[in-house]
Amino acid sequence: MKLLQKAILPIGFKAYGVSAGIKKSGKPDLALFFSDVPCKAACLFTSNKIQAAPLQLCKEHLKKSKTFQAIIANSGNANCFTGRQGLLDAEKTAILAAKALGIKKESILIASTGIIGRRLPFEKIKAALPKLVSGLSSQGIEQAKLAIMTTDTFAKTAMIKCQIGAKVITISAVAKGVGMIAPNLATMLCFIFTDANISQKALKSSLKDAVDNSFNCISVDGCMSTNDTVAILANGQAENALIEKEKNLFTFKNALNLVCLELAKLLIKDAEGASKFIRIKVWGAKNFPQAKSAALSVANSNLFKTACYGENPNFGRIIVALGASGVDLKEKDLKIKVSSLKKKDILVDVWLNQGNSSAVVYTCDLTPEYIRINAEYN
């Protein structure tokens, strides 16, 4: 399997993106992804108790429909904290898109990202839909990946091909998100497409495992969003033997894990204002949750992150963060190793000497540019 930082849609998928006028800048802000045939779908959403209208609608559709064919996503407006009207706007978007595509509204997933608390400019979306639908093509992901970006400086894509029996399947994905990133799910939208023939149960478990080891292991600023969505559509057009257990499932999960981890790393590398990419690995924990808690405590420490930016080797900040993690630590067992802070990539290794489990978390430094971007974001 070879992972590529590009996006070529799997068999049977199309996409496109346009400028609908949601963003004042006039940049692309409305994307559509479509499968020629019905797909199995699995989704994961933010654990924030305030959830945006599109997430609420997606959950309704996931209860009502067993198959899905499209994802429509906008940037520049989160359609969150907009009450009943926000839900109606999301629903009307699904209805119009469904009519234009000739499918059921329940077979559409909706996603939004951007400013919270402002009503979605539905009339602009309505006016842009004909052009969006007519532009659908197998190469249209080049436009679609730009239309989901907010403060991202580059589009994030990844693709992999792998052998399942006698057939080759493709997994291709796009993601956005560079700020307000913290588990669970970071602050992000991620759409994954595969032509694999896979059971619903296997698809759902594969996505959960992949997200747990990627998007739930990154943090930029410790802030959790209201719109986080990871969705995967599988249309079976590769015509491989059904993936449901054993070797084929292992191969698929491994491929999906690689795609999601690549995207997660790209989110950190493009984090708002970041100048350093930081990998934190905790070794010798009693179990994975303990290792992850310790690593995330360091990753979310503003003192540690500013020290990395200033290239100040004050490693007491790591010790303080570990001690505040809630993990039962013993000073005599604790060992810490940190690579040079002067390099762009920083490696932090922590040994707890309490067991055989480990976890890796990715983060970035905290810079004046991060403050500037978020002070001006409105």
N, C-alpha and C positions, 0 to 999 in steps of 0.2 A: 504493500500500500504506500502510495506517495501523496503526501499532503501538499496542496497547492494554494497559494494566496490569490486565488482568482475565483470567479464564479461563472461556471457554465451550467445552465439549468439541465437537470436530468430529462430523460425522455418524457414528452407529454406536458411539460410545464412551459408557461409563457409569463412574461412580466412587462411592465412599463412604468414610467414615472413622468409626471408633468408638474408645471408650476400653476397652481390653482389660485394663487394670491393670498394664501393663508399667512405666509411670511411677508413682512413688509419689504424685505430685501428683494423679493421677486425670484428667489432661488427655488428649485424644485421642492415640492412639499406634499405631493400626493402620489402614492405608489399602489400598484395592483399586481398581485401574483395569482396565476390561474392555472388549473390543471384541466386538460381536455376531458378527463374522466374523473369520476368520484374518487376521493382519497380517504384512507384512514387518517385520523388526526389525534394528536396528543398535545396538551398544553400545560404549562406551569405559569403561575402568576405570582406577583409580589405578595408578601405576607403582611404588608401594611394594612391596618384596619380601615383606612380610608382608601377606597378603590375607585378608580375612574370609571366613567360610564361605559367605555368600550369593553372593559374587563367584565363588568356586570352582564353585558349583552353576550359576550363570548360564553360565559358560564351557562346562560340560558340556552344558547344554541347547542352547546356540548351535551346538555341534558336531553334535548329534543331530537337531535340528528346523529346518525351513526356514520355518515359520510360528509365530506367537505370538499369544496372545489376552489375556493378563493380566499385570499386575505387582502383586505384593503386597509392601508395605513396612511395616516397623515402626520406631518411634523409641523412644529410651530404653534400648536395648540393641544393641550393635554386632554381637553374635555373632561376635566376633573373638578369636583366641588361645584358642579353646575346643576345639581338637583334633578328634578324630573325632566326638565327641558333637555338637559344633556343626554339623558337616556333616550329621549325621543329623537334627538338629532342623530345619535348613533344608529338607532333603529331605522330611521328614514334613509340614512346612507346605505345600509344593508339592503333595504327594499329596492332602492334605485339601481344599485349595482347588480342585484340579482336579476332585475328585469332586463337590464342591458346585456347581461351574460346569458340569459335564458336558463337560469337555475333557481333553486329555492333559496329564500333569504336565510333559512336556518343552516344552509351549507356554506355560509360566509362567516369568516372571522374578522373582527374589527380591532384596530390598534391605533393609538394616538400617542404623541409625545410632544412636549413643549411647555408652554406657560399654563399654570394652574389657575383656575378661577374665572376664566373667560369663556363665554359661550362659543361653541364651534361655529365658524362661519359657513353654515350648511349651504346657503345659496351659491357660494363660490365652488363648493365641492360638487353641487348639482350641475353647475355650468361646465365644470371640467371633466365630468365623467364620460361623455361621448368620446372626447379625444383620448382619454385614458384607455378606454376599452378598445377603440379602433387601433391604438398603437401597440397592442399586445403582440409580442413575438418571442421566439426562443432566445433572441439576443437582447431583449428589452431589460434584462436585469441590470445592464449598465446604467440605464436611466433610473430604474427603481431604487437601486442602492443609494443614489444621491438624494432621492426624495424623502428618505427616512432620517436623514441627518439633522442634528440641531447645532450644538457647538463643536461637533466633530470636525477635525481638520482633514480627515481622509475617510473614505468608505472602507468598511471592514467586511471582507469576504473570505471564504475558505471552501475548498472542494476536495473530495477524495473519491477514488474509485477502488473497488475491491471485488474479489472473486467470491461468488456464492454458488457453489456447485459448478455448473457449466456456463453460468452467466456472469457478466460484469455489471455490478450496480454502482450508481453514483449517489453521493450525498453532497449537496451544495447548500451553502448558507450565507446569509447577510446579517449584519448586526449593526447597531448604533448605540452610543452611550459613552460619555467621557467624564461626566460629573454626577454628583448625587449617587455615587455607587457604593453600595454595601450589601452584603448578604442579608436577607435571602433574595437572590436573583439579581443583585446589582441594580442599577438604574438603566434599563436597557430595553430595546426591542431586538429580538432575534428570530428570524424566520428560516426554517430548515426544510429542504425539499429533497425527496429521494424517490427514485423509481423502483425501489425494492418492494418485493412482495413479502409482507411481514404481518404477523397476527397483531390484533389490537393490544393484547396483553403484553406481547414482546415489545411493541413500539412504545407503550407507556412506561414500562420498566427501563427500557434503554434510555429514554429521555431523562427520566429521574436520575439514573446513575450518572449520565453525562453531565447534567447540570450540577449535581452535588460535587463533582470533581473539577468543575471549571468555574462557572458563573457564581457559584456559591463559595468560591475560594478566592475572590478578588475584592479589594476595597480601595476606593480613592479617598473618600472623606468621611466614611462612616454614616452617611445619610441615606436612608431608604426611600425610594420613590413610591408613587401611587399607581404607576402605569406599567410596571415591569411585565413583560410578556415574552415567553419562549414558546414557539409553536412549531410543530413538525407535521408535514403532510407527506404521506406515502401513497403513490398511485399504482404500484405494482406493475408498471409498464416494462420493467426489465425482464419480466416473466421467469424469474428464478423460482426454484423450489421454495415453498413457504418457509419463512424464517420464524421459528417459534421456540426452539430449544437447542441445547448442546452446541456443536461446533459452529454452525451457521450463525446462531445468535451471538456467540462469543466474538466472531469476526465482525458482525454488524456493530455490536456495542463498542468494540475497540476502535472501529472507524469513526463512529459518532463521537466518541470521547475525544479523539484527536482533533476533529473539526471544532468542537465546542471549546476545547482548551486553547486552540490557536486563536479563536475569536476573543476569548477572555483575555489573553495576553495582549492582543491588539488594542482592546479597550483600555488597558492600563498604560500601554505605550503612548496612547493618544490622550491620556487623562488631562483634564483642564490644567494648564500651566505646568505640567510635569516636566522635569528635566532628568529624572532618574527612574529606572525600572528596578524594583526591589523584589527579590524572591526570598521568602522566609520559610525555612523548613525546621520543624520541630521533630526531633528523634527521641526514641526511648520513652514514649508515653505509655500509660496503661492501656489506652484505647484510642481510636481515631477521634472521637469527639473531644477528648482531653487535649490531644495534640493540636487539633484545629482551633480550639478555644484559646490556647496559649499563643498560637501563631497570629490569630486575628487580633488579640489584645495588643500585640506589638504593631501590627499593620495599621490599627486604628489610633495609635498614639500620636497626637499632634507634636509632642515634644520630640519623639523619635524621627518623625517625618521632616520636621524643620531642621533637625540636626543633620539629616542626610542632605538636605538642600544646601546647608551651610558648610558641608563637609567637615563637621565638627565631631570628632570621635569621642563623644560623651556617652559611653556605653552604659552608664548608669540609667539612662532613659529606657534601655531595653530591659534591664533588671526591674525597674519600677513597673513597666507594663506587664511583665510576666507575673510579678507578685500580685498585680491587681486583676489577673485573669480569672480568678476563682479556682484555679488548679492548685492542688495541694503540693507545694514545692518544698524541697529541702536544699538549703544553700550549699551544703557540702557535696550534693550530687549534681548541681547545676554547672553546665559548661557552655560557653558562648564563643562563637567564632564569627567575625565579620570581615568581609573583604574591604578593599580600599574604597572609601567614600568619594574619592576623586574620580572614579570611573562612572560611566553612564549606567552600567549594570552593577547592582550591589547584591551580594549574597550574604544572608544571615542564617547561620546554623545554630540551633539550640539543642543541647542534649539534656533530657530530664533524668535519664537513668532510672526509670521506674517500670519499664516494660519494653515491648517490641514494636509498638505502633508508631506511625509517623504521619505527618500531614504537611502539605505545601500550600502557602497562601502567597498571592501576588499583590503588590501595592506600589505606590509611587511616593515621591517626596511632595511636600507641601510648600508652595512657592508664593511670592507676592502676585504673580500672574494669575494664580487661582483666585485670589481675593479680588483682583481687578475684574476678571470675567464675571464672577458671581455678584459683585457689587453693582455691575451695570446691566445684569440680565433681567429684563422685564418685558 
